[in-house]
């Protein structure tokens, strides 16, 4: 199973980015799909999660600014990030659950002030 993330980069504060994570390989049944992030010197934290049925949950720090979505047909999860702040700077990781949890390699998001 491979998770390939894309969409990270450098953006000014107030800008937007859209992250994508495509799952490939021996896919059985994906339940939850999520995005985590890890800033330098900090622990990895949950940003957003979405269930198979489309129920979502967000970290308080991103509510109202980020939107997670998924395309079950293409095994892809997205994270639309709006009104970005410098404190959103981190490596963002895709995570999916198929019995066990799988992680992507991470994509850097840098927000300049």
CORWOMO-V96448 format. One record per residue. N is the residue number from 1. RES is the residue in three letters. PHI is phi in whole degrees, -180 to 180 (999 if undefined). D_CENTER is the distance of its C-alpha to the mean C-alpha in Angstrom with 2 decimals. Layout:
BEGIN
n:res:phi:d_center
N:RES:PHI:D_CENTER
N:RES:PHI:D_CENTER
END
This chain:
BEGIN
n:res:phi:d_center
1:UNK:999:17.36
2:UNK:-126:15.06
3:UNK:-119:11.37
4:UNK:-116:11.26
5:UNK:-96:8.51
6:UNK:-154:9.91
7:UNK:106:10.17
8:UNK:-73:10.18
9:UNK:160:13.58
10:UNK:-105:16.07
11:UNK:-144:16.57
12:UNK:-80:19.11
13:UNK:-55:18.67
14:UNK:93:18.52
15:UNK:-84:16.83
16:UNK:-132:13.79
17:UNK:-143:11.12
18:UNK:-126:9.12
19:UNK:-94:6.42
20:UNK:-129:7.34
21:UNK:-141:7.48
22:UNK:-104:11.06
23:UNK:-100:12.76
24:UNK:-141:16.42
25:UNK:107:19.47
26:UNK:-82:21.14
27:UNK:-90:19.02
28:UNK:-99:20.88
29:UNK:-153:19.09
30:UNK:-88:15.42
31:UNK:-96:15.17
32:UNK:-80:12.01
33:UNK:-128:8.49
34:UNK:-150:5.78
35:UNK:-122:2.97
36:UNK:-119:5.82
37:UNK:-145:7.63
38:UNK:-141:11.24
39:UNK:-90:13.83
40:UNK:-57:17.21
41:UNK:78:19.46
42:UNK:-121:17.05
43:UNK:-79:15.64
44:UNK:-67:12.10
45:UNK:-129:10.90
46:UNK:-73:8.87
47:UNK:-99:6.99
48:UNK:-160:6.85
49:UNK:-140:8.26
50:UNK:-137:10.23
51:UNK:-88:13.48
52:UNK:-59:15.53
53:UNK:-82:17.55
54:UNK:97:14.92
55:UNK:-72:15.18
56:UNK:-126:12.39
57:UNK:-147:12.19
58:UNK:-130:10.87
59:UNK:-66:11.84
60:UNK:-56:15.05
61:UNK:-69:14.20
62:UNK:-118:11.76
63:UNK:-57:13.71
64:UNK:86:15.31
65:UNK:-116:13.23
66:UNK:-108:9.66
67:UNK:-135:9.48
68:UNK:-99:7.38
69:UNK:-148:9.53
70:UNK:-145:10.61
71:UNK:-118:13.63
72:UNK:-67:15.47
73:UNK:-69:18.09
74:UNK:-108:16.06
75:UNK:54:13.64
76:UNK:-126:10.65
77:UNK:-120:7.44
78:UNK:-123:6.46
79:UNK:-137:5.17
80:UNK:-88:8.62
81:UNK:-117:9.45
82:UNK:-115:13.19
83:UNK:47:15.86
84:UNK:-66:14.10
85:UNK:-121:16.04
86:UNK:-55:17.05
87:UNK:-72:15.72
88:UNK:-82:12.09
89:UNK:-61:12.98
90:UNK:-178:11.22
91:UNK:-89:9.73
92:UNK:-101:5.97
93:UNK:-118:5.79
94:UNK:-86:4.97
95:UNK:-141:7.62
96:UNK:-132:10.18
97:UNK:-113:13.59
98:UNK:-133:16.70
99:UNK:81:19.30
100:UNK:-110:17.79
101:UNK:-96:14.30
102:UNK:-120:12.93
103:UNK:-122:10.63
104:UNK:-83:9.66
105:UNK:-84:11.55
106:UNK:97:9.11
107:UNK:-136:9.21
108:UNK:-80:11.15
109:UNK:-120:10.84
110:UNK:-125:14.32
111:UNK:-114:15.77
112:UNK:-92:19.55
113:UNK:-90:21.94
END
